[in-house]
């Protein structure tokens, strides 16, 4: 009965069928009665500090005006907020949070809304504070490569700014054209080149954060070394907006490579993928910047949804494909190393075919087959996406076990509960993305897949989230993923910084009653 009710509660808005409200899908979540509901007095206050075009207020949370801010990119999570605010300065954010702190109004920080864990979407009627109009690049030092930006600067915009300076961002994501630096920092986003540049815990030099009570933590340092006390910025990297709202960040950016080479190879087993990775570290070592893999099913989804009239660059059918990239300072040197590596792959029959990009257009074309996988599966229907970290030898074992488990129950295939199930990810840092299309808005089907994937990851000493964050999607698994001591320490920090619990409630830290 619950499943039927959920499907019937979905409504088409602008020709798009919306997912049911999150608090209906997650019936165990109850609105905290300690939070106030928005009143006309509250609206009047926000109008006194923000321009009229920086406020969206609509009591119909499914209206075209506000529904896009209430719904996530994958259409899996939806809130019922009636208010979205667009501050244009840190001072305005400070005033907003100070007021919300005093009046017990819950808040959800939101950037480009490209997250996939429901972390930037209200669960109930929380006020959305969107950072997209905090979009200035404040300062760049061409000597050190340190750059200071507002939280709402889009990742690709920053990279385009840095390009003529000879620098690049230490982060690359498929959503780079929409995601914002504040959201990247708040989720500790990983991306395609983490194996080369490391995580944001190492690349963020300083942060500016508005705390839940409106106080501003001004720590926009560009120093690479500073041992004066606790490194407070680390608290907010990956905290998903539960401890404060990031309004600015300073990053250490690396030099833009003078030579970039990209190759794609075909392999017939995941054991071969692992061998190719070990050989890449042996032969390419200091210039290896990315090592991505995907399965044959991923190719089919991309081709059917986004590349219908385009031939895949490698002929024939192979179980796996790998895209590897090198970045260096001398093309002849790097090309020689890459050619030697590819020759060894083919001679040892680790790989069976391959192509090398000859120019920037071909480089982008090869990358597109990897980067379009998430968007393609989202176009195929209701998409479920998982982000698991584990030892590299186990990466595809999870996909195989999931296919066997759901296939044996008659739940996987055309017209079944899950129309497909595929795996891809970052071999270089042990990060698997497993995705599946769900038939309609089958809440039970999502819960069953969640339980399988997260239980499998924990059983094999993996992490239930490598880079996407906990959000609302995994919060109920945190009691199993983390120890009692770890969770109590998280709650102690949360209560110290946000005693009223107004910042992004119902996310990351599970309720003590769960």
C-alpha positions as CSV (number, residue, x, y, z in Angstrom):
1,X,0.0,0.0,0.0
2,X,2.8,2.4,0.8
3,X,4.5,1.9,-2.5
4,X,1.2,2.6,-4.4
5,X,0.5,5.7,-2.4
6,X,4.0,7.1,-3.1
7,X,3.6,6.6,-6.8
8,X,0.3,8.3,-6.8
9,X,1.6,11.3,-4.8
10,X,4.0,12.2,-7.6
11,X,2.9,15.2,-9.6
12,X,4.0,16.4,-13.1
13,X,5.4,19.9,-13.0
14,X,6.5,21.5,-16.3
15,X,6.2,18.1,-17.9
16,X,8.4,16.4,-15.4
17,X,7.1,13.9,-12.9
18,X,8.4,14.9,-9.5
19,X,9.7,12.4,-6.9
20,X,7.5,12.2,-3.8
21,X,8.4,14.5,-0.9
22,X,11.5,13.2,1.1
23,X,9.6,13.1,4.4
24,X,7.0,10.9,2.9
25,X,9.5,8.5,1.4
26,X,11.4,8.5,4.7
27,X,8.5,8.2,7.0
28,X,10.8,7.8,10.0
29,X,11.8,11.4,9.7
30,X,9.7,13.8,11.7
31,X,9.8,17.6,11.6
32,X,11.5,18.9,14.7
33,X,8.8,20.9,16.6
34,X,11.4,23.2,18.0
35,X,11.8,24.9,14.7
36,X,9.5,27.8,14.0
37,X,7.4,28.1,10.8
38,X,7.9,31.0,8.5
39,X,5.7,34.0,9.2
40,X,4.9,37.3,7.5
41,X,7.2,39.0,10.0
42,X,10.1,36.8,8.9
43,X,9.4,37.6,5.3
44,X,9.4,41.3,6.1
45,X,12.7,41.1,7.8
46,X,14.4,39.3,4.9
47,X,12.9,41.9,2.5
48,X,14.6,44.6,4.6
49,X,18.1,43.1,4.0
50,X,17.8,41.6,0.5
51,X,16.7,43.1,-2.8
52,X,13.3,41.9,-4.1
53,X,14.9,39.9,-6.9
54,X,16.9,38.0,-4.3
55,X,13.9,36.5,-2.6
56,X,11.6,33.7,-3.8
57,X,8.6,33.2,-1.6
58,X,5.8,31.0,-2.7
59,X,3.5,29.1,-0.4
60,X,3.0,26.5,-3.1
61,X,6.2,24.6,-2.9
62,X,5.5,22.8,-6.2
63,X,5.2,26.0,-8.1
64,X,7.6,26.6,-11.0
65,X,9.1,29.5,-9.0
66,X,10.6,27.4,-6.2
67,X,10.3,23.7,-7.1
68,X,13.7,23.7,-8.8
69,X,15.3,24.7,-5.5
70,X,13.2,22.1,-3.6
71,X,14.3,19.2,-5.9
72,X,17.7,17.6,-6.4
73,X,19.3,17.0,-9.8
74,X,18.6,13.3,-9.9
75,X,14.9,13.9,-8.9
76,X,15.3,11.6,-5.8
77,X,14.8,14.1,-3.0
78,X,12.2,16.9,-2.6
79,X,11.4,19.3,0.1
80,X,8.5,21.7,0.8
81,X,10.3,25.0,1.4
82,X,8.4,28.2,0.5
83,X,11.4,30.5,0.8
84,X,14.7,30.7,-1.0
85,X,17.1,33.5,-0.3
86,X,20.0,34.7,-2.5
87,X,22.4,36.8,-0.5
88,X,25.0,38.8,-2.3
89,X,27.5,39.4,0.5
90,X,28.9,37.7,3.6
91,X,27.3,40.4,5.7
92,X,23.8,39.5,4.4
93,X,24.5,35.8,5.1
94,X,25.5,36.8,8.6
95,X,22.3,38.7,9.1
96,X,20.2,35.9,7.8
97,X,21.7,33.2,10.0
98,X,21.7,35.5,13.1
99,X,18.0,36.1,12.6
100,X,17.3,32.4,12.0
101,X,19.3,31.5,15.1
102,X,17.3,33.9,17.3
103,X,14.0,32.8,15.9
104,X,14.7,29.0,15.6
105,X,14.3,28.9,11.8
106,X,16.0,25.9,10.2
107,X,18.2,26.6,7.2
108,X,19.6,24.6,4.2
109,X,22.7,25.9,2.5
110,X,22.5,25.4,-1.3
111,X,25.0,26.0,-4.1
112,X,24.7,24.6,-7.6
113,X,22.4,21.9,-6.4
114,X,24.4,19.2,-8.2
115,X,24.8,16.9,-5.2
116,X,23.4,13.4,-5.2
117,X,22.8,12.7,-1.5
118,X,20.0,15.1,-0.9
119,X,22.3,17.3,1.3
120,X,21.3,20.6,-0.3
121,X,17.6,20.0,-0.4
122,X,15.1,20.7,2.5
123,X,13.5,17.7,4.1
124,X,10.6,19.7,5.4
125,X,10.1,23.5,5.1
126,X,13.6,24.7,6.0
127,X,14.7,28.1,4.5
128,X,17.0,27.6,1.5
129,X,20.0,30.0,1.4
130,X,21.4,29.8,-2.1
131,X,24.9,31.0,-2.7
132,X,24.8,31.4,-6.5
133,X,25.0,35.3,-6.2
134,X,28.1,35.1,-4.0
135,X,30.1,34.8,-7.2
136,X,33.2,37.0,-7.1
137,X,36.8,35.9,-7.6
138,X,38.4,38.0,-4.9
139,X,42.2,37.6,-5.4
140,X,44.8,35.6,-7.3
141,X,48.5,35.4,-6.5
142,X,50.4,34.4,-9.7
143,X,53.5,33.5,-7.7
144,X,52.1,31.0,-5.2
145,X,49.0,30.0,-7.2
146,X,46.7,30.8,-4.3
147,X,43.2,32.1,-5.3
148,X,40.5,33.4,-3.0
149,X,36.9,33.1,-4.2
150,X,33.3,33.5,-3.1
151,X,31.4,30.3,-2.3
152,X,29.1,30.7,-5.3
153,X,31.9,30.8,-8.0
154,X,31.3,27.9,-10.4
155,X,34.1,25.5,-10.7
156,X,34.5,25.8,-14.5
157,X,34.4,29.6,-14.3
158,X,37.3,29.5,-11.9
159,X,39.2,27.2,-14.2
160,X,38.6,29.5,-17.1
161,X,39.9,32.4,-15.1
162,X,43.0,30.5,-14.1
163,X,43.8,29.2,-17.6
164,X,45.4,32.4,-19.0
165,X,47.4,32.7,-15.8
166,X,48.9,29.3,-16.4
167,X,47.1,27.6,-13.5
168,X,44.3,25.2,-13.1
169,X,41.9,24.0,-10.3
170,X,43.0,20.9,-8.3
171,X,39.5,19.5,-8.8
172,X,37.6,18.3,-11.8
173,X,34.0,17.0,-11.8
174,X,31.5,16.0,-14.4
175,X,29.2,18.7,-12.9
176,X,32.0,21.4,-13.2
177,X,29.8,23.7,-15.3
178,X,27.2,24.0,-12.5
179,X,28.7,23.0,-9.2
180,X,30.0,25.8,-6.9
181,X,33.2,26.0,-4.8
182,X,31.3,26.4,-1.6
183,X,29.4,23.1,-2.2
184,X,32.6,21.4,-3.4
185,X,34.3,22.4,-0.1
186,X,31.2,21.5,2.0
187,X,31.1,18.0,0.6
188,X,34.8,17.5,0.2
189,X,34.2,16.7,-3.5
190,X,36.8,14.3,-5.0
191,X,36.5,14.1,-8.7
192,X,38.5,12.8,-11.6
193,X,42.0,13.8,-10.6
194,X,42.2,13.2,-6.9
195,X,44.9,10.7,-7.4
196,X,47.1,13.5,-8.8
197,X,46.2,16.5,-6.7
198,X,44.7,15.0,-3.5
199,X,41.5,16.0,-1.7
200,X,40.3,19.5,-0.7
201,X,41.4,18.8,2.9
202,X,44.9,19.4,1.5
203,X,44.1,22.0,-1.2
204,X,42.0,24.4,0.8
205,X,44.2,27.0,2.5
206,X,41.6,29.0,4.2
207,X,37.8,29.5,4.6
208,X,35.3,32.2,5.5
209,X,32.4,30.7,7.3
210,X,29.3,32.2,8.8
211,X,28.5,30.3,11.9
212,X,24.9,29.4,12.9
213,X,24.6,32.4,15.3
214,X,25.7,34.8,12.5
215,X,29.3,35.2,13.7
216,X,31.8,35.2,10.8
217,X,34.9,33.0,11.0
218,X,37.3,35.0,8.9
219,X,40.1,32.6,8.0
220,X,40.8,33.3,4.4
221,X,44.5,32.5,4.8
222,X,46.7,31.8,1.8
223,X,49.5,30.4,3.9
224,X,50.7,26.9,3.2
225,X,52.1,26.6,6.7
226,X,50.4,27.8,9.9
227,X,50.6,25.8,13.1
228,X,49.0,28.3,15.4
229,X,46.4,26.2,17.2
230,X,43.7,24.1,15.8
231,X,43.2,24.0,12.0
232,X,39.6,25.1,12.2
233,X,38.9,25.1,8.5
234,X,39.1,21.3,8.5
235,X,35.9,21.1,10.6
236,X,33.9,22.6,7.7
237,X,35.4,20.7,4.8
238,X,33.0,17.8,4.3
239,X,30.6,19.0,7.0
240,X,27.8,19.5,4.4
241,X,26.7,22.8,5.8
242,X,25.7,21.3,9.2
243,X,28.2,23.5,11.2
244,X,28.0,26.7,9.3
245,X,27.7,28.3,5.8
246,X,30.9,28.6,3.7
247,X,30.9,32.0,2.0
248,X,34.5,32.1,0.8
249,X,37.5,29.8,0.2
250,X,41.1,30.2,-0.7
251,X,42.7,27.3,-2.7
252,X,46.2,26.3,-3.7
253,X,46.0,25.9,-7.5
254,X,48.6,23.8,-9.4
255,X,50.4,24.9,-12.6
256,X,48.4,24.1,-15.7
257,X,50.2,21.2,-17.5
258,X,51.9,22.0,-20.8
259,X,51.4,18.5,-22.1
260,X,48.2,16.5,-21.7
261,X,47.7,13.0,-23.2
262,X,44.6,10.9,-23.1
263,X,44.2,7.3,-24.1
264,X,41.3,4.8,-23.9
265,X,41.9,1.0,-23.8
266,X,39.6,-2.0,-23.9
267,X,40.0,-4.9,-21.5
268,X,38.1,-8.2,-20.9
269,X,38.2,-8.5,-17.1
270,X,38.5,-6.4,-14.0
271,X,41.7,-8.3,-13.2
272,X,43.1,-6.9,-16.4
273,X,42.0,-3.4,-15.3
274,X,44.0,-3.8,-12.1
275,X,47.0,-5.0,-14.0
276,X,46.8,-2.0,-16.3
277,X,46.6,0.3,-13.3
278,X,49.7,-1.3,-11.7
279,X,51.6,-1.0,-15.0
280,X,50.5,2.6,-15.3
281,X,52.0,3.4,-11.9
282,X,55.2,1.7,-13.0
283,X,55.5,3.2,-16.4
284,X,53.9,6.7,-16.0
285,X,54.3,7.3,-12.3
286,X,54.8,11.1,-11.9
287,X,52.8,12.1,-15.0
288,X,49.7,9.9,-14.4
289,X,46.8,12.2,-13.5
290,X,43.6,10.0,-14.0
291,X,42.8,6.4,-14.3
292,X,39.0,5.8,-14.9
293,X,37.1,2.6,-15.7
294,X,33.6,1.7,-16.7
295,X,31.8,-1.4,-17.9
296,X,30.2,-2.2,-21.2
297,X,26.7,-1.5,-19.9
298,X,27.8,2.1,-19.2
299,X,28.6,2.5,-22.9
300,X,25.2,1.3,-23.9
301,X,23.4,3.8,-21.7
302,X,25.5,6.8,-22.9
303,X,25.1,5.8,-26.5
304,X,21.3,5.3,-26.2
305,X,20.7,8.6,-24.3
306,X,23.3,11.1,-25.4
307,X,25.5,9.8,-28.2
308,X,23.0,8.1,-30.5
309,X,24.6,9.2,-33.7
310,X,28.2,8.8,-32.5
311,X,30.4,5.7,-32.9
312,X,32.2,4.5,-29.8
313,X,36.0,5.0,-30.4
314,X,36.8,1.3,-29.9
315,X,35.3,-1.4,-32.1
316,X,33.9,-4.6,-30.8
317,X,32.4,-5.5,-27.4
318,X,34.7,-5.6,-24.4
319,X,33.8,-6.1,-20.7
320,X,35.7,-2.9,-19.5
321,X,37.2,0.3,-20.7
322,X,39.8,2.5,-19.1
323,X,40.6,6.1,-19.8
324,X,43.9,7.2,-18.6
325,X,45.4,10.7,-18.6
326,X,48.9,12.1,-18.2
327,X,49.9,15.6,-17.4
328,X,53.4,16.9,-17.6
329,X,55.6,19.7,-18.9
330,X,57.2,18.2,-22.0
331,X,55.1,16.6,-24.7
332,X,57.9,14.5,-26.3
333,X,58.9,13.0,-22.9
334,X,55.3,12.2,-21.9
335,X,54.3,10.8,-25.3
336,X,57.3,8.5,-25.3
337,X,56.4,7.1,-21.9
338,X,52.7,6.7,-22.9
339,X,53.6,4.9,-26.1
340,X,55.8,2.5,-24.2
341,X,53.1,1.8,-21.7
342,X,50.4,1.2,-24.3
343,X,52.7,-1.1,-26.3
344,X,53.4,-3.1,-23.1
345,X,49.7,-3.4,-22.4
346,X,49.0,-4.8,-25.9
347,X,52.1,-7.0,-26.0
348,X,51.2,-8.7,-22.7
349,X,47.5,-8.9,-23.8
350,X,46.4,-7.1,-20.7
351,X,44.5,-4.8,-23.1
352,X,43.1,-5.8,-26.5
353,X,42.6,-2.5,-28.3
354,X,43.0,1.2,-27.7
355,X,43.0,4.8,-29.1
356,X,45.1,7.9,-28.2
357,X,43.7,11.4,-28.6
358,X,45.6,13.5,-31.2
359,X,44.2,16.9,-30.2
360,X,42.0,18.7,-27.7
361,X,38.8,17.9,-29.6
362,X,39.6,14.2,-29.5
363,X,40.6,14.5,-25.8
364,X,37.2,16.0,-25.0
365,X,35.5,13.3,-27.1
366,X,37.2,10.4,-25.2
367,X,36.5,12.0,-21.8
368,X,32.8,12.5,-22.8
369,X,32.2,8.8,-22.7
370,X,33.2,8.7,-19.1
371,X,31.7,12.0,-18.0
372,X,28.3,11.5,-19.5
373,X,27.5,8.3,-17.7
374,X,25.7,9.8,-14.7
375,X,23.7,12.2,-16.8
376,X,22.8,9.5,-19.3
377,X,21.4,7.1,-16.7
378,X,19.4,10.0,-15.2
379,X,17.9,10.5,-18.6
380,X,17.0,6.8,-18.7
381,X,14.5,7.0,-15.8
382,X,14.6,7.4,-12.0
383,X,18.3,7.1,-11.3
384,X,19.9,5.7,-8.1
385,X,23.6,6.5,-7.6
386,X,26.0,5.2,-5.1
387,X,29.5,6.3,-4.2
388,X,31.5,3.7,-2.4
389,X,35.2,3.5,-1.3
390,X,37.0,0.2,-0.9
391,X,40.1,-1.7,-1.8
392,X,40.6,-1.6,-5.5
393,X,40.4,-5.4,-6.0
394,X,36.9,-5.4,-4.6
395,X,35.5,-2.5,-6.7
396,X,33.7,-4.5,-9.4
397,X,33.0,-7.5,-7.1
398,X,30.2,-5.4,-5.6
399,X,28.6,-4.8,-9.0
400,X,28.9,-8.5,-9.9
401,X,27.4,-9.5,-6.6
402,X,24.5,-7.0,-6.9
403,X,23.7,-8.2,-10.5
404,X,23.7,-11.8,-9.2
405,X,21.6,-11.0,-6.2
406,X,18.9,-9.0,-7.9
407,X,19.0,-11.0,-11.1
408,X,18.4,-14.3,-9.2
409,X,15.2,-12.7,-7.8
410,X,14.0,-11.7,-11.2
411,X,14.3,-8.0,-10.4
412,X,16.9,-6.9,-12.9
413,X,16.3,-6.3,-16.6
414,X,13.9,-4.6,-19.1
415,X,10.5,-4.2,-17.4
416,X,11.8,-5.3,-14.0
417,X,12.2,-3.3,-10.8
418,X,15.7,-2.3,-11.9
419,X,16.0,-1.9,-15.7
420,X,19.8,-1.8,-15.5
421,X,22.8,-1.8,-13.1
422,X,26.2,-0.6,-14.0
423,X,29.6,0.3,-12.5
424,X,32.3,2.9,-13.1
425,X,34.7,5.0,-11.1
426,X,38.1,6.1,-10.1
427,X,40.5,3.2,-9.9
428,X,43.3,5.6,-8.8
429,X,41.6,6.3,-5.4
430,X,39.5,3.2,-4.9
431,X,36.1,4.8,-5.6
432,X,33.3,2.9,-7.2
433,X,30.1,4.5,-8.6
434,X,27.3,2.0,-9.0
435,X,24.1,3.2,-10.6
436,X,20.8,1.7,-11.5
437,X,17.5,2.8,-13.0
438,X,14.5,2.3,-10.9
439,X,11.1,1.5,-12.4
440,X,9.1,4.6,-11.4
441,X,9.3,6.0,-7.9
442,X,9.4,2.7,-6.1
443,X,10.5,3.7,-2.6
444,X,10.8,0.1,-1.5
445,X,13.0,-0.7,-4.5
446,X,15.4,2.1,-3.5
447,X,15.5,1.0,0.1
448,X,16.3,-2.6,-1.0
449,X,19.2,-1.4,-3.2
450,X,20.4,0.9,-0.5
451,X,20.5,-1.9,2.0
452,X,22.4,-4.2,-0.3
453,X,25.0,-1.6,-1.4
454,X,25.7,-0.1,2.0
455,X,25.7,-3.4,3.8
456,X,28.1,-4.9,1.2
457,X,30.5,-1.9,1.6
458,X,30.5,-2.0,5.4
459,X,31.0,-5.8,5.4
460,X,34.1,-5.4,3.2
461,X,35.5,-2.5,5.4
462,X,34.6,0.1,2.8
463,X,33.0,3.5,3.2
464,X,29.4,4.2,2.3
465,X,30.4,7.5,0.8
466,X,33.7,8.3,-0.8
467,X,33.0,11.8,-2.1
468,X,29.2,12.5,-2.4
469,X,28.6,13.0,1.2
470,X,26.0,11.6,3.7
471,X,23.2,14.0,3.2
472,X,19.8,12.5,3.9
473,X,20.4,9.4,1.7
474,X,22.8,7.7,4.1
475,X,22.1,9.3,7.5
476,X,20.2,6.2,8.7
477,X,23.3,4.1,8.0
478,X,25.7,6.2,10.1
479,X,25.0,4.3,13.3
480,X,26.4,1.2,11.5
481,X,29.1,3.0,9.5
482,X,30.6,4.9,12.5
483,X,31.4,3.9,16.1
484,X,29.6,5.2,19.1
485,X,32.7,7.3,20.1
486,X,32.9,8.8,16.6
487,X,29.2,9.8,16.5
488,X,29.3,11.2,20.0
489,X,32.3,13.4,19.1
490,X,30.4,14.6,16.0
491,X,27.4,15.5,18.1
492,X,29.6,17.3,20.6
493,X,31.0,19.5,17.8
494,X,27.6,20.0,16.3
495,X,26.0,21.1,19.6
496,X,28.9,23.4,20.4
497,X,28.7,25.3,17.1
498,X,24.9,25.0,16.5
499,X,23.2,24.6,19.8
500,X,19.7,25.2,18.3
501,X,20.4,22.7,15.5
502,X,19.2,25.1,12.7
503,X,22.0,24.3,10.1
504,X,20.9,21.6,7.6
505,X,19.0,19.5,10.1
506,X,18.2,15.8,9.5
507,X,21.5,15.3,7.6
508,X,24.8,13.7,8.3
509,X,24.4,12.9,12.0
510,X,21.6,10.4,12.8
511,X,19.0,11.2,15.4
512,X,19.7,9.6,18.8
513,X,16.4,7.8,18.6
514,X,17.4,6.0,15.4
